[in-house]
């Protein structure tokens, strides 16, 4: 079980701690009067005892009672200390209760000090004296139930017991009368103690409320004014700071001197009076003037203290809104620039609500684009029939991303124009939230990326194709050759690689120029493409070298047949710049897997075979094997006739 001190120091018992300190302070104030009255009572009682008791008894009783009575002044000093803690107050109350108990024993003893055979009137007199002291302590000890009970029972208990055991002949019910008197005192003290606690509690609450209101008033970020008949009765620190004056300088000044002109205040004051009659607040914006003459924009809101009695005045709350107005003006200018920018842009600005339905579309200059996008308003994009080019998996991923309220970028989709031509667009969106973090929807832009995709396709084509002939270049050839080898390994088939080099082509460049040579190369490339199958690849390695890749070939004889057709096609006259050119071609043929297991090996062997064909007169095709080079072409097929 926690002790009383532990309970009182718990954060949940702050009000109880404050009440305890207030009770102990009141108890301390009572100790002062109790000390003076007690000393006087002890001295008078000692004189009475001296007449009937021995001097030793009287002096002994005084030696005990006087220190107990004088201790009231010690308790007063400690209990009224300003820095008293709850733990100290609790300890002092217990000590004071102990002192009260000893004091009660001292006072209760004198009622029984007279011998039963003595004068009964003296016994009654001393009993009445103790009862009077107990009655006085009802008020003096009202702040502490412990101290009162500690005094009451030792003080009146012995006389009551004495007169019950040895009743007086004239007053036989004296003992029971004292018991009844004790009960009456207990009831009176309990009532007084409860009343005191309630009063302290209400006072504490009232003081706390007043203190809180004062703190709010002094520390408010807004200016607060109490105005009566156009004059400021009271203002807080914030108003004084805004006007660059002290609070006492502002108090008593008329409201109009703080406005840029008198008419402004008069107009708004009359409007505020009219609104107050209907128990409504009145708000206005105006320029206020500081003491140094500097003006600023402020917003003021006024409300009557008592709508039924407007003469009681009004409370005005104000704030400097100069920066807010500047920010609002800047925002309006920014929004205007944004609207103009959107209006001039071909991009689309869009918004959606929290249900992810499109609510707004603007910015598109093209009428067909405006019409199509507005058809999507009121529905999520994945349900809009006008949006195409997105797979079910892409829609599912995009929808999941939106439902998680994530930012997304570069979501591509298609729209059709009036001519049913497809246009590609890229959408980006950012989620919107309010001040409390509630999701409001999305907003973002859509950009026409059709031209970008076309340019990207052109760049990709240039990266993998020869610029002059449009044939695949070395990079694309290597990729297709690798794929052909993989398929051949899987199916156990043959792959043929033919390396072609035009005979005596250098003469054309040297005599007629490179432009004529380029035209001849383009014609030869076209003829080669016409000869091969759609699954075959004709590539240009550079200069007058070409490669024909046959990913699936039945036999070397089939390769030789195709090579013969290629030689005949190249040998046909080529017309350029009103001249006719007759060309030959030398071909080296390598087969996978016989002549190499990689594309690089096949190219090397085909190159050597081609040079062998050229060295033996050209216009022929030569097969090669891994054992034929570098020394000689040991395994060749019959050369084609010139």
C-alpha positions in Angstrom: 0.0 0.0 0.0 1.4 3.5 -0.9 1.9 5.9 2.0 0.0 9.1 2.3 3.1 11.1 1.1 3.5 8.8 -2.0 -0.2 9.3 -2.8 0.0 13.0 -2.6 3.0 13.2 -4.8 1.4 11.2 -7.6 0.7 13.3 -10.7 -3.0 12.4 -10.6 -3.3 14.1 -7.2 -2.1 17.6 -8.0 -5.4 19.2 -6.8 -5.2 17.2 -3.5 -1.6 18.4 -2.9 -2.7 22.0 -3.4 -5.7 21.6 -1.0 -3.3 20.0 1.5 -1.0 22.9 1.4 -3.9 25.4 1.7 -5.3 23.5 4.8 -1.9 23.4 6.5 -1.5 27.1 5.9 -4.9 27.8 7.5 -4.0 25.5 10.4 -0.9 27.5 10.8 -2.8 30.8 11.0 -5.0 29.3 13.7 -2.0 28.2 15.7 -1.1 31.9 16.3 -4.4 32.7 18.1 -4.4 29.3 19.7 -1.0 30.0 21.1 -1.9 33.3 22.8 -5.3 32.1 24.0 -3.7 28.8 25.2 -1.0 30.6 27.3 -3.7 32.8 28.9 -5.9 29.7 29.6 -3.0 27.7 31.1 -2.1 30.6 33.5 -5.7 31.1 34.6 -6.2 27.4 35.1 -2.9 27.1 37.0 -4.2 29.8 39.5 -7.4 27.9 40.0 -5.5 24.6 40.5 -3.2 26.2 43.0 -6.2 26.8 45.4 -7.2 23.2 45.5 -4.1 21.2 44.5 -0.6 21.0 45.8 2.0 23.3 44.4 3.9 20.3 43.0 0.9 19.2 40.9 0.2 22.7 39.7 3.8 23.4 38.7 4.1 20.0 37.0 0.9 20.5 35.0 2.1 24.0 33.9 5.5 22.6 33.0 3.8 20.2 30.6 1.1 22.5 29.2 3.1 25.7 28.6 5.6 24.1 26.1 2.7 22.3 24.4 0.9 25.6 24.1 4.0 27.6 23.0 4.7 25.0 20.3 1.8 26.6 18.4 4.1 29.4 17.4 6.7 26.9 16.0 3.9 25.2 14.0 2.7 28.5 12.7 6.1 29.4 11.4 6.6 26.1 9.7 3.1 25.7 8.3 3.0 29.2 6.7 6.5 28.8 5.1 6.2 29.7 1.4 8.4 26.8 0.2 6.5 24.1 2.0 6.3 20.8 0.1 3.4 18.3 0.3 5.5 15.8 2.1 6.5 18.3 4.7 2.9 19.5 5.1 1.8 15.9 5.7 4.5 15.4 8.3 3.6 18.7 10.1 -0.1 17.7 10.3 0.8 14.4 11.9 3.1 16.1 14.4 0.4 18.7 15.1 -2.1 15.9 15.7 0.3 14.3 18.2 0.8 17.7 20.0 -3.0 18.1 20.1 -3.3 14.6 21.7 -0.9 15.5 24.4 -2.6 18.9 24.9 -6.0 17.1 25.1 -4.6 14.7 27.8 -3.4 17.7 29.8 -6.7 19.5 29.7 -8.7 16.4 30.3 -6.7 15.6 33.4 -7.7 18.7 35.3 -11.4 17.8 35.3 -10.6 14.7 37.2 -7.9 16.2 39.4 -10.4 17.3 42.0 -11.0 14.5 44.5 -14.5 12.9 44.1 -15.2 13.9 47.7 -14.4 17.5 47.0 -16.6 20.3 45.9 -18.8 19.1 43.1 -19.3 22.6 41.8 -15.5 22.8 41.2 -15.5 19.6 39.2 -18.3 20.9 37.0 -16.5 24.2 36.6 -13.4 22.6 35.3 -15.4 20.3 33.1 -17.1 23.3 31.6 -13.7 24.9 31.0 -12.4 21.9 29.0 -15.7 21.8 27.1 -15.2 25.5 26.2 -11.7 24.9 25.0 -12.9 22.0 22.9 -15.6 24.2 21.4 -13.0 26.8 20.5 -10.9 24.2 18.8 -13.8 23.3 16.5 -13.0 26.5 14.6 -9.2 26.6 15.3 -8.7 23.0 14.1 -11.3 23.1 11.4 -8.5 22.6 8.8 -7.4 19.3 10.2 -9.6 16.4 11.2 -6.6 14.5 12.6 -5.7 17.3 15.1 -9.3 17.9 16.2 -10.0 14.2 16.9 -6.6 13.9 18.6 -7.5 16.7 21.0 -11.2 16.0 21.5 -11.2 12.4 22.8 -8.3 12.9 25.3 -9.8 16.2 26.5 -13.4 15.2 27.0 -13.1 11.4 27.3 -11.7 11.4 30.8 -14.3 13.9 32.3 -17.2 12.0 30.6 -15.9 8.7 32.0 -15.3 10.2 35.4 -18.9 11.6 35.7 -20.4 8.4 34.4 -18.6 6.2 36.9 -19.0 8.7 39.8 -22.1 10.7 38.9 -22.8 14.0 40.7 -25.7 13.9 43.2 -27.2 17.1 41.8 -26.4 16.3 38.1 -26.3 12.6 37.7 -26.4 12.8 33.8 -23.4 15.0 33.6 -21.2 12.3 32.1 -23.7 11.4 29.4 -24.2 15.1 28.7 -20.5 15.4 28.0 -20.7 12.4 25.6 -23.6 14.1 23.8 -21.6 17.3 23.7 -18.7 15.4 22.1 -21.0 14.1 19.4 -22.3 17.5 18.7 -18.8 18.9 18.4 -17.9 16.1 16.0 -20.8 16.9 13.8 -20.0 20.6 13.9 -16.4 20.0 13.1 -17.2 17.6 10.2 -19.6 20.1 8.7 -17.1 23.0 9.1 -14.3 20.8 7.7 -16.2 19.8 4.6 -17.3 23.4 4.0 -13.7 24.5 4.3 -12.6 21.8 1.8 -15.3 22.7 -0.7 -14.4 26.4 -0.4 -10.7 25.7 -0.9 -11.5 23.4 -3.9 -13.6 26.0 -5.6 -11.1 28.7 -4.9 -8.3 26.6 -6.3 -10.4 25.9 -9.5 -11.2 29.6 -9.8 -7.6 30.6 -9.3 -6.4 28.0 -11.8 -9.0 29.1 -14.3 -8.0 32.8 -13.8 -4.4 31.9 -14.1 -4.9 29.9 -17.2 -6.9 32.7 -18.8 -4.2 35.2 -17.9 -1.5 33.0 -19.4 -3.6 32.5 -22.6 -4.2 36.3 -22.6 -0.5 37.1 -22.2 1.0 34.5 -24.5 -1.6 34.4 -27.3 -0.1 34.7 -30.7 -3.0 37.1 -31.6 -3.7 40.5 -30.3 -6.5 40.7 -27.8 -8.3 43.9 -26.8 -11.1 44.8 -24.5 -12.8 47.9 -26.0 -15.6 50.0 -24.4 -17.1 53.0 -26.1 -14.2 53.1 -28.7 -11.5 53.1 -26.0 -9.1 50.3 -25.1 -9.6 49.1 -21.5 -7.0 46.4 -21.6 -4.7 44.7 -24.2 -2.4 41.8 -24.2 1.3 41.8 -24.9 0.9 40.8 -28.6 -1.1 43.9 -29.4 1.6 46.1 -27.7 4.3 44.3 -29.8 2.3 44.9 -33.0 1.8 48.6 -32.3 5.4 49.0 -30.8 4.1 50.4 -27.5 3.8 49.2 -24.0 0.6 47.8 -22.6 0.0 50.7 -20.3 0.5 53.1 -23.2 -2.1 51.3 -25.3 -4.6 51.1 -22.4 -7.0 54.1 -22.4 -6.2 55.1 -26.0 -9.0 55.4 -28.6 -9.2 52.7 -31.3 -9.2 55.1 -34.2 -5.7 56.3 -33.5 -4.4 52.8 -34.4 -6.2 52.8 -37.8 -4.9 54.4 -41.0 -7.9 56.7 -40.9 -10.7 57.5 -38.4 -13.5 56.8 -40.9 -12.4 53.2 -41.2 -12.8 52.5 -37.5 -16.1 54.4 -37.3 -17.5 52.4 -40.2 -16.5 49.0 -38.8 -17.4 49.9 -35.2 -21.0 50.6 -36.3 -21.1 47.4 -38.3 -19.8 45.5 -35.3 -22.5 46.9 -33.1 -25.2 45.8 -35.6 -23.7 42.3 -35.7 -23.5 42.1 -31.9 -27.2 42.8 -31.6 -27.7 39.5 -33.5 -25.1 37.8 -31.3 -22.8 37.4 -34.3 -19.1 38.1 -34.5 -17.8 40.8 -36.9 -14.7 40.4 -39.0 -12.9 43.0 -41.1 -9.5 43.7 -42.7 -7.9 47.1 -42.4 -4.6 48.9 -42.3 -3.3 49.7 -38.8 -0.7 52.3 -38.0 2.1 51.7 -35.5 3.4 54.4 -33.2 6.2 55.2 -35.7 3.7 55.7 -38.5 4.4 52.4 -40.3 1.3 50.7 -41.5 0.4 47.0 -41.9 -2.6 44.9 -42.8 -4.5 43.3 -40.0 -7.6 41.1 -39.6 -9.8 41.9 -36.6 -12.7 39.9 -35.2 -15.0 41.4 -32.6 -17.7 40.0 -30.4 -19.9 41.6 -27.7 -19.1 40.7 -24.1 -22.9 40.7 -23.4 -25.1 40.9 -26.5 -27.9 42.0 -24.2 -25.8 44.9 -23.0 -23.7 46.4 -25.7 -22.5 49.1 -23.3 -20.4 46.4 -21.5 -18.0 46.6 -24.5 -16.5 44.2 -27.0 -13.6 41.8 -27.2 -11.4 42.2 -30.3 -8.9 39.6 -31.6 -6.5 40.7 -34.3 -3.6 39.4 -36.3 -1.0 40.8 -38.7 -1.9 39.4 -42.1 0.6 41.3 -44.2 2.6 38.2 -45.0 -0.6 36.2 -45.6 -1.9 38.8 -48.1 1.5 38.9 -49.8 1.5 35.1 -50.0 -2.0 35.0 -51.3 -1.2 37.6 -53.9 1.9 35.6 -54.9 -0.2 32.5 -55.1 -2.8 34.1 -57.3 0.0 35.4 -59.6 1.5 31.9 -59.6 -1.8 30.3 -60.4 -2.5 32.8 -63.1 0.9 32.0 -64.7 0.2 28.3 -64.3 -3.2 28.7 -66.0 -1.6 30.7 -68.9 1.2 28.1 -69.2 -1.3 25.3 -69.2 -3.4 27.1 -71.7 -0.4 27.5 -74.1 0.9 24.0 -73.5 0.0 20.9 -75.4 0.3 19.0 -72.2 -2.8 17.9 -70.3 -3.4 18.8 -66.6 -5.7 16.4 -64.8 -7.1 15.8 -61.4 -9.0 12.9 -59.7 -10.9 12.5 -56.5 -10.4 10.2 -53.5 -12.3 7.4 -55.4 -9.6 7.8 -58.2 -12.2 9.1 -60.7 -11.0 11.8 -63.1 -12.7 15.1 -62.2 -10.9 17.7 -64.2 -9.0 18.0 -67.5 -7.5 21.1 -68.9 -4.6 22.5 -71.0 -5.0 20.5 -74.2 -4.9 22.8 -77.2 -6.1 20.2 -79.7 -9.9 20.0 -79.8 -9.9 16.2 -80.4 -7.7 15.7 -77.4 -10.0 17.9 -75.2 -13.0 15.9 -76.3 -11.5 12.5 -75.8 -10.1 13.3 -72.3 -13.3 14.9 -71.1 -15.1 11.6 -72.0 -13.1 10.0 -69.2 -14.3 12.4 -66.6 -16.3 10.7 -63.8 -14.6 7.3 -64.1 -11.3 5.8 -63.2 -8.8 5.7 -66.1 -8.8 1.9 -66.3 -12.5 2.0 -67.0 -12.3 4.7 -69.7 -12.9 3.2 -73.1 -11.0 6.1 -74.8 -7.7 5.1 -73.2 -6.0 2.3 -75.1 -2.6 0.6 -75.5 -2.4 -0.7 -71.9 -2.3 -4.4 -71.0 -4.4 -5.9 -68.2 -1.2 -6.5 -66.2 -0.1 -2.8 -66.6 -3.6 -1.6 -65.6 -3.5 -3.9 -62.5 -0.1 -2.6 -61.4 -1.1 1.1 -62.0 -4.4 0.6 -60.1 -2.6 -1.0 -57.2 -0.1 1.9 -57.1 -2.9 4.5 -57.0 -4.8 2.6 -54.3 -1.5 2.7 -52.2 -1.5 6.5 -52.8 2.0 6.5 -54.3 3.5 8.9 -56.8 3.7 7.4 -60.3 5.6 8.6 -63.4 5.7 7.8 -67.1 2.6 5.7 -67.3 2.2 5.2 -71.1 -1.1 4.9 -72.9 -2.7 5.6 -76.3 -5.4 7.9 -77.6 -6.9 8.0 -81.1 -7.4 11.3 -82.9 -10.2 12.1 -85.4 -8.4 10.2 -88.1 -8.1 7.2 -85.9 -4.4 7.6 -85.7 -2.8 6.5 -82.4 -0.9 9.0 -80.3 1.2 7.9 -77.3 1.0 9.9 -74.0 2.9 9.6 -70.7 1.1 10.3 -67.5 2.6 11.3 -64.1 0.6 11.9 -60.9 1.1 13.0 -57.3 -1.3 12.2 -54.4 -3.0 15.2 -52.7 -3.7 15.3 -48.9 -5.4 17.9 -46.7 -3.9 19.4 -43.5 -5.0 16.4 -41.5 -3.4 14.0 -43.9 -6.6 12.8 -45.5 -6.3 11.5 -49.1 -8.0 13.9 -51.5 -7.0 12.3 -54.9 -4.4 12.8 -57.5 -3.3 15.6 -59.8 -0.7 15.5 -62.6 0.1 16.0 -66.3 -0.1 13.9 -69.5 2.6 14.6 -72.1 2.4 13.6 -75.8 5.4 11.3 -76.4 4.5 10.1 -79.9 7.3 12.1 -81.5 9.8 11.0 -78.8 8.9 7.3 -79.4 9.3 7.8 -83.2 12.7 9.5 -82.6 13.7 6.7 -80.2 12.7 4.1 -82.8 14.8 6.0 -85.4 17.7 6.1 -83.1 17.3 2.4 -82.3 17.2 1.6 -86.0 20.3 3.6 -86.7 22.1 1.8 -83.8 21.4 -1.6 -85.4 21.3 -0.8 -89.1 23.6 0.6 -91.8 22.8 4.2 -92.6 23.5 3.8 -96.4 21.8 0.6 -97.2 19.4 0.1 -94.3 20.8 -3.4 -93.8 21.5 -4.7 -90.3 25.0 -3.7 -89.1 27.7 -5.7 -87.4 26.0 -5.3 -83.9 22.6 -6.6 -85.1 24.3 -9.4 -87.1 26.2 -10.6 -84.1 23.0 -10.8 -82.1 21.1 -12.7 -84.8 24.1 -15.0 -85.3 24.2 -15.8 -81.6 20.5 -16.6 -81.6 20.8 -18.8 -84.7 23.6 -20.8 -83.1 21.6 -21.3 -80.0 18.6 -22.6 -82.0 20.9 -24.8 -84.1 22.4 -26.4 -81.0 18.9 -27.1 -79.7 17.6 -28.6 -82.9 20.9 -30.1 -84.3 20.6 -28.1 -87.5 23.2 -26.2 -89.7 23.9 -22.5 -89.8 25.6 -21.0 -92.8 27.5 -17.7 -92.8 28.5 -16.1 -96.2 31.0 -13.3 -96.3 30.7 -11.3 -99.6 33.3 -8.8 -100.9 32.7 -7.0 -104.2 35.5 -7.4 -106.8 37.2 -4.3 -108.1 34.7 -2.0 -106.3 37.6 0.4 -105.4 37.9 1.3 -109.0 34.4 2.9 -109.0 35.2 5.0 -105.9 38.5 6.1 -107.3 37.3 7.0 -110.8 33.7 8.2 -110.4 33.6 9.2 -106.7 32.1 8.0 -103.5 28.5 9.2 -104.3 28.4 6.8 -107.3 30.0 4.1 -105.2 27.3 4.6 -102.5 24.6 4.3 -105.2 26.1 1.1 -106.5 26.3 -0.3 -102.9 22.7 0.5 -102.3 21.7 -1.3 -105.5 23.7 -4.4 -104.6 22.2 -4.4 -101.1 18.7 -4.3 -102.6 19.5 -7.2 -105.0 20.9 -9.3 -102.1 17.7 -8.9 -100.0 15.6 -10.0 -103.0 17.5 -13.3 -103.3 17.4 -14.5 -99.7 14.4 -15.8 -97.6 12.6 -13.7 -95.1 14.1 -15.6 -92.2 17.7 -15.0 -93.6 19.7 -11.9 -92.8 21.7 -9.7 -95.2 24.0 -7.4 -93.3 26.7 -4.9 -94.3 29.9 -5.0 -92.3 31.4 -1.9 -93.9 32.9 -0.7 -97.2 31.9 -3.3 -99.9 31.7 -6.2 -97.5 28.3 -7.9 -96.9 27.2 -11.0 -94.9 24.4 -13.4 -95.6 23.2 -15.4 -92.5 21.2 -18.6 -93.1 19.9 -19.7 -89.7 18.5 -22.9 -91.1 20.1 -24.6 -94.1 19.6 -28.1 -95.4 23.0 -28.9 -96.7 26.2 -27.3 -98.1 24.8 -27.9 -101.6 21.9 -25.6 -100.8 24.4 -22.9 -99.6 26.3 -23.3 -102.9 23.1 -22.9 -104.9 22.2 -19.7 -103.1 25.7 -18.4 -103.4 25.5 -19.0 -107.2 22.3 -16.9 -107.3 24.0 -14.1 -105.3 26.9 -14.0 -107.7 24.6 -13.8 -110.7 22.5 -11.1 -109.1 25.6 -9.0 -108.4 26.9 -9.5 -111.9 23.9 -7.9 -113.4 24.8 -4.4 -114.7 24.4 -1.6 -112.2 23.3 1.7 -113.7 24.3 5.0 -112.0 24.8 8.5 -113.3 24.1 7.4 -116.9 26.8 4.7 -116.7 26.7 0.9 -116.4 28.9 -1.1 -114.1 29.6 -4.8 -114.1 30.7 -6.2 -110.7 31.8 -9.5 -109.4 31.7 -10.8 -105.9 33.9 -13.3 -103.9 32.1 -15.4 -101.2 33.5 -17.3 -98.3 31.2 -19.8 -96.7 31.5 -21.2 -93.1 29.1 -23.7 -91.6 28.1 -24.3 -88.0 29.1 -26.5 -86.3 31.6 -27.8 -88.7 33.7 -24.7 -89.1 33.3 -23.1 -85.7 31.2 -23.1 -82.5 30.9 -19.3 -82.1 29.9 -16.4 -84.3 33.3 -14.9 -84.2 35.0 -18.1 -85.3 32.5 -18.5 -88.2 33.3 -14.9 -89.3 37.0 -15.5 -89.2 36.9 -18.6 -91.3 34.4 -17.1 -93.7 36.7 -14.1 -94.1 39.7 -16.4 -94.9 37.7 -18.4 -97.4 36.5 -15.1 -99.1 40.1 -13.9 -99.5 41.0 -17.3 -100.9 38.2 -17.0 -103.4 39.3 -13.5 -104.3 43.0 -14.6 -104.7 42.0 -17.3 -107.1 40.2 -14.9 -109.5 37.0 -13.8 -107.7 33.4 -14.3 -108.7 33.3 -17.6 -106.9 32.2 -19.1 -103.6 34.6 -21.2 -101.4 33.7 -23.4 -98.4 36.2 -23.7 -95.5 36.9 -26.0 -92.6 38.8 -25.5 -89.4 41.7 -27.5 -90.9 42.0 -25.5 -94.1 43.6 -22.3 -92.6 45.8 -20.4 -92.1 48.0 -22.3 -94.6 45.7 -22.9 -97.6 42.2 -23.7 -98.6 42.5 -27.5 -98.5 38.8 -28.2 -98.6 37.1 -26.2 -101.3 34.2 -26.8 -103.6 34.3 -26.4 -107.4 34.4 -22.6 -108.1 31.6 -21.1 -110.0 32.1 -20.3 -113.6 32.9 -16.6 -114.5 
